[in-house]
Protein backbone atom coordinates (compact mmCIF):
# COMPACT_ATOMS: atom_id res chain seq x y z
CA UNK A 1 0.00 0.00 0.00
CA UNK A 2 1.48 3.31 -1.09
CA UNK A 3 1.04 6.24 1.25
CA UNK A 4 2.25 8.91 -1.15
CA UNK A 5 5.05 10.12 1.10
CA UNK A 6 8.52 8.98 2.13
CA UNK A 7 9.23 9.25 5.85
CA UNK A 8 13.00 9.25 5.24
CA UNK A 9 12.72 12.41 3.12
CA UNK A 10 10.70 14.06 5.88
CA UNK A 11 13.35 13.08 8.43
CA UNK A 12 16.06 14.71 6.29
CA UNK A 13 14.18 18.00 6.67
CA UNK A 14 13.49 17.58 10.37
CA UNK A 15 15.71 15.53 12.63
CA UNK A 16 13.26 15.18 15.51
CA UNK A 17 11.48 11.90 14.92
CA UNK A 18 9.02 12.37 17.77
CA UNK A 19 7.94 15.85 16.64
CA UNK A 20 7.04 14.77 13.09
CA UNK A 21 3.90 12.77 14.01
CA UNK A 22 2.69 15.57 16.28
CA UNK A 23 3.12 18.16 13.53
CA UNK A 24 1.43 15.83 11.02
CA UNK A 25 -1.50 15.27 13.38
CA UNK A 26 -1.97 19.01 13.86
CA UNK A 27 -1.80 19.58 10.09
CA UNK A 28 -4.29 16.74 9.48
CA UNK A 29 -6.71 18.39 11.91
CA UNK A 30 -6.31 21.70 10.05
CA UNK A 31 -7.02 19.98 6.72
CA UNK A 32 -10.10 18.26 8.13
CA UNK A 33 -11.45 21.45 9.69
CA UNK A 34 -10.81 23.37 6.48
CA UNK A 35 -12.74 20.83 4.41
CA UNK A 36 -15.56 20.71 6.95
CA UNK A 37 -15.90 24.50 6.71
CA UNK A 38 -16.02 24.41 2.90
CA UNK A 39 -18.42 21.46 2.68
CA UNK A 40 -20.23 21.24 6.05
CA UNK A 41 -22.82 18.66 4.96
CA UNK A 42 -20.40 16.33 3.19
CA UNK A 43 -18.99 13.33 5.04
CA UNK A 44 -15.27 12.77 4.33
CA UNK A 45 -14.94 9.21 5.66
CA UNK A 46 -12.74 7.84 2.90
CA UNK A 47 -10.18 10.66 3.07
CA UNK A 48 -6.96 10.03 4.95
CA UNK A 49 -6.04 13.44 6.31
CA UNK A 50 -2.89 12.16 7.99
CA UNK A 51 -1.42 10.92 4.69
CA UNK A 52 -2.25 14.28 3.14
CA UNK A 53 -0.53 16.05 6.04
CA UNK A 54 2.64 13.95 5.63
CA UNK A 55 2.68 14.75 1.90
CA UNK A 56 2.37 18.46 2.71
CA UNK A 57 5.32 18.23 5.11
CA UNK A 58 7.40 16.32 2.56
CA UNK A 59 6.69 18.83 -0.22
CA UNK A 60 7.46 21.76 2.06
CA UNK A 61 3.90 23.10 2.00
CA UNK A 62 3.72 22.96 5.79
CA UNK A 63 5.86 25.56 7.51
CA UNK A 64 7.23 24.35 10.81
CA UNK A 65 7.91 27.31 13.07
CA UNK A 66 10.28 27.25 16.01
CA UNK A 67 12.04 24.01 15.07
CA UNK A 68 15.07 25.23 17.02
CA UNK A 69 12.98 25.30 20.20
CA UNK A 70 12.50 21.55 19.95
CA UNK A 71 16.22 21.19 20.68
CA UNK A 72 15.68 23.01 23.97
CA UNK A 73 13.13 20.47 25.19
CA UNK A 74 14.98 17.82 27.10
CA UNK A 75 13.84 15.18 29.52
CA UNK A 76 15.81 15.11 32.72
CA UNK A 77 16.16 11.71 34.35
CA UNK A 78 16.77 11.47 38.07
PyMOL commands that set and color helices and strands:
alter all, ss='L'
color gray80, all
select helices_A, chain A and resi 7-13+17-38+49-59+67-72
alter helices_A, ss='H'
color red, helices_A
deselect
rebuild
show_as cartoon
